[in-house]
């Protein structure tokens, strides 16, 4: 939940935050970018650590740090201090993101792995629904600082839940090469990054996630400032899109075993590109029509519920649990690093038009399709037989 909670809960208050600090919108959007960078880089550290030391200890450290840095955000005296605090908050929250995926790989394989990642889309979908709605309601009674106080409390509650309710899923006998320190970790990353298909799924998912992050960064200003939605109306529109993620994720999960994950991934990419095309057309040819804008955003955002579980499961399915943390780290880093790079672009250009956001989302959606076509060449037999669950090995041998 840390990604949606950290990025989405204060979205309705972004315009107010800019006014509070008397700073341009682009500076405020950098607080999102800083958190995304932290979420990306932190996974590169927490993932291999969990391969070497087990899942539970690094997760506990991350949860403690998340609660503390959320409190720092609430106390930030200016936008620059807030940006620094958000970077640290992202670094801490990354442990939850990367280790949760590694735990799934510890416990499941094949179709079960894909189905469980689809189940996790309930959490990934529910958090974006609740976060902006809760944030919109909180800002009726408190400033944006109160939102970060609430995140502090959430971090503390999750720490208690993980401490009492989570068992270690990676026994000492199964822990990976990261016990050899930094050189072993780098060797593991090198093997993973030389796997063309693994990197193809990372880049495909990374560009698709970047399109969603561009929406996250740009939509408060487009929908509130240009289309005139209130904070509460924006939070409900945002929640409807997150509901689309949940529905799409559950639908794709039910189809696993009957439809190959590779084919489902293709369907998700068509949805993503189609939604971005509708958004661009509504912005360019229909004077920013609100109905067309909302429809395009709904289809594009919903596609993440199909793309994410398929791309993640297909990438992880060829590797042993001993390196699941490192593999999960590269997947998550690709998602958030791409988001950090491209999301601020939505703040450039005209402040009276949604065209910058529409163009960025369209370009990223197209890039996701190109990565799938160029880097992941799936034989017809694999597509028909089920890639993740059908026993197809990745190009590189699995790392033991």
N, C-alpha and C positions, 0 to 999 in steps of 0.2 A: 504493500500500500504506500510505501514511502514516496515513490515517484509521483503518483497522482496527488497525494496529500501535500507534498512539498511544493508542487508546481501549480496546483489548481485552487487550493483553498483561498489564496489571497488574490486570485484573478479579478473578482468583482471590484476590489479596492485599488487596482493598479492606477486608474485615473486619479483617485484621491491621493494616492501615494505620491504621484508626480506633483500634484498641487501642494501637498504637505511639505515636500522638500524643495519646492520651487525649482524643479529641474525638468529638462525635456523628457518626452516619452521614451526616447531611445535609451536614456540613462536608466530609467526604471526597468525597461526590458532587459538591460544588462544584469539585473538581479536574477532574472530567470536564467539567463545564459550562464551566470556564475554557478547557480545550483546545478544546471545540467552538466557543466564541466566537472564539478565535484562528484556528481553521480556517475559520470563516465570514468574518471581517473580512479576514484575510490574502489570501483569494482576490480580494477587491475591489481589492487593490493589485497582486498578482502577475499577474492576468489582463490588465488593460490595459497593464501594463509589458511583457508578452510580445508584445502586439500592436504596441507601438512599437519595442521593441529586439530582437525575435526571441525564440525559445523557450529557447535554450540558456543564455544569460547569467543571466536571472532564476532559472532552475532551479538553476544552480550556486550562486548566492548563497543560495537557500533551503535547499539541502542542507547547506552549511557551517553556517548558523545553526541548522539542526535538530540536527546533531550536538552543537554547543556547548550549546544549551538543554537537551538531554536529559541532558547531564552536570550542568548546574545542578540539574535535578530530583533527580538521585541524591544531591546534596549538601545538599538543603533541610533546614534545622534544625527547621522546624515546618510545620504544615499551611497556614499563610498564605503562607509563602515558596514552598511547593510549588505552591500555587494560582497564584501570580504566575508561577512558572517554567513551569507548564503552559500559561498564556496565551501566553507567548513561544514555547513549543514549537509550539503550534498555529499561530501566525502564520507561523512558519518552514515548517512542514510543508505549509501551504496551497499553496505554490508547486508542489509535486509534484502535488497533486490537480488544480488548475485548469489547469496547463500540459499535463498528460497528455491531458486532454479536448480542449484546443485543438489539440494535435498530431494527434489523430485527425480532427478537422474539417479540418485542413490537407490531409490525405491522402485522405479518403473523403467520399462523398456518397450520398444516396439509400439504397437497401437495403443497400449496402456499409457505410454509416455505422452503421446499426442493427445489422448483423451483427457489426461490430467491437466495438461497445459491449457486445454480448452476450458476445463473446470475453473482453472485459476483466472480465466477471463471474467468470471463472475466477480472476483475480488477486484481485478483491474478495471472492470466496468462499474462496479458499485462505488468504489472510491471516487472516481471522477463525478458521479452523480451526486454523492453526498458532499464532497469537498466544496465545490462552488456554491451549492445551495446553502450549506452551512455557513460558508464565508459571506454570502450575500445577506443572510439573516444576522450574522454576528456584527456586520458593519452597520446595521441599523441601531445597534446599542453600544458599540465601542469602535475605536479607531482600528486601523490596520494592525497596530501593535498587538491588540488583543487576539488577533488570528494566530500570531506566533506563540502567544502564551498557551493557547489551546493546543497547538502542535507540541509544545513542551509536555503538556499533560498526556497527550496521546503517546508520545515517546516513552514516558514513564510507565503507562499502562501496558504497552506492548513489551517492555522490558520484563515486567512482572509476569505476563502471560508466557513469554518465551522461557523464562527461568523455571517456571513451575510446570509448564505443559509440553515442552519440547524435549524429545529424547535425542541422543546422539545417533545419527544415521550413518556415519562413516567410521567404523571401528579402526583402531590403530593398525591392525594388520592390513587394512585395505588402503591406507593413506599413500599418496603419490610421491612423485619425484621431487616435489617442491620442498621436501625435507632437506634436500641438498642445498637450500638457500637460493640466493638470487641467480647464480649460473644455471641451476636446474630449472628454475622458473622460466628463465629466458629461453632455454632449450625447448621447454614445453610449448611456449608461445610460438617459437620458430616452426615447430612441427605443425602446429595448428594453422599458422598463417600461410604455410606452403600448400595446404590442402585447398585446391581450387574450389571445390564444391562447398566446403565449409565457409570459405570467405565469400562465395557467391551468395549463400543464404544470409550471412552477416550484412553484406552490402544491400541486398534486397530489403531485408527488414530494417536496416539503418535508414535508407532513404524514405521508406514508408513512414517510419516513426518520425523522421525529420519533418515530413509533411504535416503530421499531427502536431508536432511542437510548433511549427509555423502558425498553425491554427490557434494553438494555445496562447502564443505570444501576441498575435495580431487581432484575434477576435474581440477582446474586450474593447479595444479602441474602435474597430470597425462597427461592431453591433451597438455599442453604447454611444459613441461620439458621432458616428455617421448616420446610423439608422435610428438613433434615439431610444434604444431600449433602456429601461431602468436597470439598476444592479440586480434586482430580484428577477426581472424578465430575462436578463442575460443568464443568470444562474440556472433558470429553468430550461432555457434553450440549450445551454451547455450540458445540463443533465440529460436532456433528451438525446443528445448525440452520444453520451456515455451509455445510455440505455441501448442504443443501437449497437455499441461494442459488445454488450452482454448478449443480446439476442443473436448477433452474428456468431459470436464465439460458441454459444451453446448449440446453435444449428450446425456449425462445422464439426463440433465434437460428436454429435449424434451421427454424422455421416462418416466419421473415421471407421475404417473396417469395411465399409461399402464403397467408398470413393477414396482413391489414393490421395495421401497428403500433398503430393506434388500437384495434382490436379486442383485440389482445394486451394492451394497457394495461388495457382493461376487465376482462379475465380476471384480471390481476394484482390489481386492486383488489377483485374479488370474493373472491379468495384471502385478501387482507389483512383484509378486513372479517369474513369467515367465521372465520378463525383467532382474531381478537380476540373474536368472539362466543363461540366455544368456550372460550377462556380465561376470559372473564367468567362464563360459566355454571358452569364447573368450580369457580371461586372462590366464587361466590355460592350455588350450590345443592348442591354436592357436597363442602362443607367443605374446599375447597382440594385436591381430588383430584390427586395428583401426575401420574398418567397423562393426565388431561384437561388439566392445566396444560402438560405437555410437548408434547402433541399440538397444542394451540392455538398455542403459541409456535412450533412447527415450521412450521405452515402460514402463520402471519403473517410470520415471518422469511423463509421461502422465497419469498414473494410479491415481495420486493425484487428478486430475480433476474429477475423479469418486468417490474416497474414501472420500475426504474432505467434500463435501456437504452432502453426505448421512450420514456419521458418525456424523457430527455436527447436522443435522436436527433430526436424530433419537435420539440423546442424549438430545436435548433441547425440543423435542415435548411433553414430559410428564410433563413439569414444567411451572408454571405460569410466566408471564412477571416480576412479583415482585422479582423473584430470578434469572432472566435471566442473570444479570450481574455476579452473583456468579457462576452460571453454566457455562457461557461462559468463565469465568476466569479459571476454572478447565480444560476445554477443551484446551484452548490456552496454559496453563501452561504445560499440558502433552506433547503437541507438541514440545514446545521450550525447555523444560527441558530435554526431551529425546534427542533432537538434540544436546544440549550443552554437554551432557554426552558422546555421542557416536561419534560425528563428529571428535573430535581430534584423535580418534583411526586410522583414515585414514593416519595420518602423521607418524605413527610408522612403523617400518620395513624397507624394502629395498626402496631406493630412485630411483631405476632404474626399478621398477615394479609397475604395478597397482594392484597387488594382495591384499595389505592391504585394499584399497578402495572397491574392489570387494567382499572380504570376509565380511566386515562390512555391506555392503548393502544387501548381500544375507542373512546374519544372522538376520538383522532387518526385512526384508521382511517376512522371515519365522516366526518370532515372532509375526508379525501383524496377520498372518493367524491363528496361534495358539490361540491368544487372542480372535479372533472372534469365533472360534470353541468351546473354553472352557468356556468363560464367557457369551457369548450371545447365548443362546439357543432359537432359533426362531421356534415356532410351524409351521407346514406346512400350517395351515389355515391362519396364519398371513402373511407368505411369499406370498401366493396366493392373499391375500386380500389387501396388501399394508400396511406396518407396520406404517409408519408415518401418512399416511392420512386415514387409515382405522379405527381409533378410538381405537387402541390397547393401553392400559395403561401400564406404566412401572411398575416394580416390587414394587417399593415404591410409596406410594401415593404422589401426587403432593403437593408441599409446597405452601401454600397460603400466 
